[in-house]
Amino acid sequence: MGESRPDELTVRMPYLLAFTFVYGLGMWHVTWALAGNSQTTEVFKAKFGWTKEETITYNTIISSAGIVGLAIGCTFTGPLIKLGRRKTAIMVQTLAIISSLVTMQGSIALLSLGRVLLGMAAGA
């Protein structure tokens, strides 16, 4: 009757584990991009010497940067998927790592840029 081929039943465990790990990182990036800076606001305020009004303004800019990146990532990553899910996942995770490095540079502009890039990675 219907013989099943052994290659259809095998599970490539290393691939499955790597895919699950990358998917988990993607979920973490989405959460971070949307979470804003509520826990770190006081640290930024002290580091940069912001007033109350500046804190509200800059925190809004930095938080919104992640959401802008999400929109860009969701909109423009269609052509990347044509390269394959694995290659796309590797490129997106590389972008997320780079964005983390940019975010750590200690200026408002680079912090916002890093958040946009991280949002793009999360949106992808």
C-alpha positions in Angstrom: 0.0 0.0 0.0 1.5 3.3 1.0 5.2 2.8 1.9 6.8 5.7 3.6 10.3 6.6 2.8 12.7 6.8 5.8 14.0 10.2 4.7 10.6 11.7 5.2 10.5 10.5 8.8 13.9 11.7 10.0 14.1 14.9 12.0 17.2 16.9 11.6 17.6 17.7 15.3 20.5 20.2 14.9 18.5 22.2 12.4 15.4 22.1 14.6 17.4 23.3 17.6 19.1 26.1 15.7 15.8 27.2 14.2 14.1 27.2 17.6 17.0 29.2 19.1 16.9 31.8 16.3 13.1 32.0 16.6 13.5 32.6 20.3 16.0 35.4 19.7 13.5 37.0 17.2 10.8 37.0 19.8 13.1 38.6 22.3 14.0 41.3 19.8 10.3 42.1 19.1 9.7 42.4 22.9 12.7 44.6 23.4 11.9 46.8 20.4 8.4 47.4 21.8 9.2 47.6 25.5 10.7 51.0 25.4 13.1 52.3 28.1 10.9 52.4 31.2 13.4 50.6 33.3 16.4 52.5 32.1 14.9 55.9 31.9 16.5 57.0 35.2 19.9 55.7 34.2 19.7 57.7 30.9 18.5 60.8 32.8 21.5 60.6 35.2 24.0 59.8 32.4 22.9 62.6 30.1 21.8 65.1 32.7 18.2 65.5 31.3 15.6 67.7 32.8 12.1 66.3 33.3 10.9 67.6 29.9 14.0 66.3 28.1 13.5 62.9 29.7 10.0 62.7 28.3 11.1 63.9 24.9 14.1 61.7 24.5 12.5 58.6 26.0 9.7 59.0 23.5 12.1 59.4 20.6 14.1 56.3 21.7 11.0 54.2 22.3 9.4 55.3 19.0 12.6 54.4 17.1 12.1 50.7 17.8 8.5 50.9 16.5 9.6 52.7 13.4 12.2 49.9 12.8 9.5 47.3 13.3 7.5 48.9 10.6 10.4 49.2 8.2 11.5 45.6 8.9 8.0 44.2 8.3 7.6 46.2 5.1 10.9 45.6 3.4 12.1 42.1 4.2 10.0 40.3 1.6 12.8 40.1 -0.9 15.1 38.6 1.8 12.7 35.7 2.3 13.3 34.7 -1.3 16.9 33.9 -0.3 15.6 31.3 2.2 14.5 31.3 5.8 17.8 30.1 7.2 19.9 32.8 5.3 17.3 35.4 6.2 17.4 34.4 9.9 21.2 34.6 9.9 21.2 38.0 8.3 18.5 39.4 10.6 20.3 38.0 13.7 23.6 39.6 12.5 21.7 42.9 12.1 20.4 42.5 15.7 23.9 42.0 17.0 25.2 45.0 15.1 22.3 47.1 16.4 23.2 46.1 19.9 26.8 47.3 19.4 25.6 50.6 18.0 23.2 51.1 20.9 26.1 50.7 23.4 28.0 53.7 22.1 26.5 56.2 24.5 24.9 58.9 22.5 21.2 59.7 22.0 21.6 59.6 18.2 23.3 56.2 18.2 21.0 54.8 20.8 18.0 55.8 18.5 19.8 54.4 15.4 20.5 51.1 17.2 16.8 50.9 18.3 15.7 51.4 14.6 18.1 48.7 13.5 16.9 46.4 16.3 13.3 47.1 15.3 14.1 46.2 11.7 15.6 42.9 12.8 12.6 42.2 15.0 10.2 43.2 12.2 11.9 40.9 9.8 
